[in-house]
Amino acid sequence: MNKIRFAQAAGLPACALFGLAAMPAQAQDSLNALVWCDHTDASLIEPFEEAHGVTVNLREYEGTGAAFAMLEQSRPGDWDVLVIDTIDVPRAVEAGLLAALPDDELPTDDFFPEVVMASSNSVDGTTYAVTEKFGYNTISYNADRVDPADLDDLLAIWSDESGSRIAIYDYYLPVIGLVAAGLGLDTQALTADDLPAIREELFKMKAASRSVGEVVASQTALATGEADIIVGGGEWLTAVLAEEQPELTWTIPEQGAVRWSQSIAVLEESQNRDLAVEFVKYIVSPEGQAALATSSCFWGMPANQRAGEVLSDEQKQVLRWDEQDDYLSRTQLYPAPDAQLDVQMQDLWLEMLQH
Amino acid sequence: MAISSTLRGWGFVTPALLWTLAFFVAPFAIMLAMSLATLEGRELIWGFDLANYRRLFGQSFLAGAIVVSLQITLTVTLVSILLAYPLAWIIAFRVPPRWQRLVLLLAILPFWTSYVVRSYSWLLVLSREGIVNKALMSLGVIAEPLQMASTRFATVTGFVHFFVMLLTLTIFANLVQLSPNYRRAATDLGASGWQAFRHVILPLTLPGIMVGAFLTFVLCIGDYITPQILGGNNELTVPQVIMVQLGRRGDFPLAAALSIVLMGLVSLAYLASARWLRLDRV
């Protein structure tokens, strides 16, 4: 048997599977960014394009594994910028995907201290990524139908006595982290030994749930009344609906919740590295942060506190700006499993879905 | 002369052979080889390892996806046939010929809308606040809304809506080819209407049914969108599990093994129906 790089091995079939559209166009006056959907809002991208006279080509992806597969099947230099789960930055650095960032040019002193996350964004003293946005995977609910007091105990939400219509956000890491928090576990110290207890709760949750859906499906379930509670929801789920349906809101149970954060980085093989760094600097500037925080795809807290100077009072109220100190102190980070535990967690998630 | 004729024959056949080699045989060979490889971390290890297949049949949630896919597909195929046959019969024998084209056009209208939009439309129709629940509640049939969205019922409904149209077309095409003399002859020989249908018409229309059923089976068992939108992820079909392997894990070997199994199921369906798959009859 011979070992070869996944990129070489999977190149041909991967191209067939993903299509040639996965390959971005190369040009000095354009930037190719692999991003989450919140970066596709024109109000975020257009100011940068106009200021620099360039085009930013965006491609959405879901899940770090998918991003790695897309990068590996692309030609070197195809991509310039990557948005990634902060906890996955070390994996990307280990894979040699990310370039060093000029940390003296990044305004991390203005950030909420808890989300600077140097332990993830930096490796051996070199900064490879910078946190751009964060929020919570917790409990979203319809306040017209659910008493918030019933949501104080996380594990009681999906108990037999609850009777509420619940739906589950379909992303294994935050929901497994949320269940772990409910069980009083440290999400950063999870091992395979913790999985049986988590499995039991996940199965109970699934038995009590109506559906398991990704972002849009979860929003639809809550907005149409199909579900009253979304496990794994948060401000990112309900804030965008706040104007039309203010009864859709979110809370953090007594056991706490999980904090998500996303980082932005420049790819090692970028051929437009200077422009890519400028893009990163724009995204973490107060203006870029305000636009990113209120993106039409999903809202979330900006990492840079100075975005508060740009956001309106109404926007800050929806984001619960003044309560962040309390929330940050009561939430844990996503689990950051190693490769083996990650596979076990994904298998557990599939087992729950099929249960 | 014979050599020239042979060369000309090869000349005609070669483009088709190359096409088949490039777009079927080669991709299939790569997929088969990929299914026998394994992934260690991010590294792909080529070889002849049946680990993916052992895993597929050894882990209940993966094997369960095959069972779920088969259950849904067979249900959809059966229900679609039961609904499509009478519809095709009515269009063929009860609708005046000058209206048949218009009726067929109406029958295939659902094909004209986006597959995704159609699925989301069904989600709204079957939702808690949807028209079905509201109608049943206003008629006093139910006191509380039924859970219809995000269920297997919703998935089957979405599929049947689509495939009834397909089957109606294949069965209709078969029915209109039948000479009315078959039925008349059966009746003259003493057969009742049911007996004429059961022993004469139905066997003669089996090719149309089977072609439609086979297409329904193939399209349904490989579909990802409908179960994803309407099923609410409450159970996973094989295409959904394949998408998880590709999208979240980048586990191409396991995804390839699942795809091979999917192709195996389609091949079995073909073998089971090959006897009746006579395209000249539809």
Interface residues (C-beta under 8 A of the other chain):
Chain A: M1 N2 K3 I4 R5 F6 A9 A10 L12 P13 A14 A16 L17 E62 G63 G65 A66 F68 A69 E72 A95 A167 D170 S209 R210 S211 V212 G213 A217 T220 A221 T224 G225 E226 A339 V343 Q346 D347 L350 E351 L353 Q354 H355
Chain B: P27 I30 M31 M34 A37 L39 G41 R42 E43 L44 I45 W46 G47 D49 Q59 S60 F61 L62 G64 A65 V68 L123 L124 S127 R128 E129 Q147 A149 S150 I229 G232 N233 N234 E235 L236 V241 V244 L246 G247 R248 R249 G250 F252 A256
